[in-house]
């Protein structure tokens, strides 16, 4: 719950009106990384519920070291690199991977547009 609250507070600070600052950019990066970690947790839930939900990794039982493979998969997917060494097979895993890839493309584009707009508004003479 505190993670969600922190995400909301940081998100509001990043997208709020005003000048683009170092802290705003760091907050935007933090949100991007948090998105990746949220999907790691979701992929872990799917991997626990369906042991063969992913190819390229062993089934996630009591061995949480396999979760490091899902961290790798999440950020490869978020950045749309897509090496193909880990592939989602389960429909829920595939759906989550699709959503993460879409967010991975839309978040930077939308954020960049917003930050450029904020900077132009801050530099505009009144």
C-alpha atoms as one frame of an Amber mdcrd trajectory, in Angstrom:
protein
   0.000   0.000   0.000   2.809   2.415   0.784   4.377   1.633  -2.612   1.170
   2.642  -4.361   0.954   5.815  -2.286   4.579   6.638  -3.058   3.932   6.038
  -6.762   0.943   8.385  -6.719   2.862  11.112  -4.880   5.860  10.836  -7.194
   3.599  10.685 -10.270   1.787  13.843  -9.245   5.087  15.620  -8.601   6.494
  14.520 -11.957   3.439  15.590 -13.952   2.581  18.737 -11.963   2.934  22.174
 -13.567   6.235  23.963 -13.149   9.825  23.839 -14.280  11.529  20.609 -15.238
  14.066  19.903 -12.510  16.588  17.205 -11.724  14.233  15.808  -9.078  11.367
  15.621 -11.544  13.504  13.619 -13.977  14.709  11.281 -11.224  11.084  10.799
 -10.172  10.134   9.905 -13.741  12.933   7.320 -13.869  11.808   5.929 -10.505
   8.277   5.488 -11.846   9.570   3.679 -14.934  11.595   1.275 -12.793   8.630
   0.787 -10.449   6.475  -0.226 -13.420   9.018  -2.913 -14.248   9.046  -4.182
 -10.661   5.247  -4.263 -10.476   5.256  -6.511 -13.515   7.932  -8.715 -11.909
   5.514  -9.347  -9.046   2.673 -10.067 -11.468   4.842 -12.453 -13.495   5.853
 -14.214 -10.251   2.183 -14.714  -9.354   1.510 -16.231 -12.770   4.632 -18.414
 -12.550   3.549 -19.690  -9.125   0.007 -20.417 -10.299   1.083 -22.049 -13.578
   4.537 -23.675 -13.222   5.224 -23.830 -16.978   3.950 -20.341 -17.812   7.333
 -19.328 -19.254   9.880 -21.146 -21.391  13.531 -20.469 -20.735  13.242 -20.622
 -16.946  12.600 -23.428 -14.511   9.207 -23.597 -12.791   8.938 -21.156  -9.894
   8.182 -23.274  -6.839   9.951 -22.530  -3.583  13.038 -21.311  -5.407  12.766
 -17.531  -5.482  16.140 -17.198  -7.203  14.214 -17.910 -10.407  12.569 -14.547
  -9.742  15.803 -12.912 -10.934  15.028 -14.379 -14.373  11.623 -12.724 -14.200
  13.247  -9.395 -13.286  15.389  -9.766 -16.383  12.363 -10.755 -18.488  10.307
  -7.836 -17.182  12.868  -5.185 -18.062  13.682  -6.777 -21.430   9.953  -6.698
 -22.121   9.412  -3.178 -20.740  12.147  -1.795 -22.964  10.933  -3.890 -25.928
  14.351  -5.453 -26.464  12.807  -8.921 -26.675  15.761 -11.286 -26.851  13.412
 -14.272 -26.934  15.308 -16.395 -24.431  12.336 -16.291 -22.042   8.920 -16.568
 -23.657   5.501 -16.370 -21.970   3.305 -19.371 -22.836   0.425 -18.991 -20.404
  -2.367 -16.687 -21.643  -2.140 -14.551 -18.482   1.637 -14.254 -18.823   1.240
 -13.280 -22.476  -1.402 -10.713 -21.651   0.751  -9.157 -18.940   3.744  -9.124
 -21.280   1.681  -7.319 -23.922   0.435  -4.737 -21.440   3.946  -4.169 -20.115
   5.361  -3.735 -23.626   2.657  -1.195 -24.477   3.283   0.735 -21.250   7.011
   0.539 -21.942   6.454   2.366 -25.217   3.762   4.826 -24.171   5.216   5.933
 -20.819   8.488   7.414 -22.153   6.764   9.028 -25.148   3.989  10.549 -23.045
   6.365  11.605 -20.291   8.783  13.210 -22.715   5.965  15.148 -24.374   4.732
  16.331 -20.974   8.191  17.400 -19.774   8.895  19.289 -23.004   5.525  21.047
 -22.703   6.251  21.972 -19.071   9.658  23.365 -19.997   8.211  25.463 -22.833
   5.510  26.818 -20.500   8.105  27.660 -17.854  10.288  29.515 -20.374   7.428
  31.379 -22.054   7.334  35.090 -21.172   4.171  36.073 -19.347
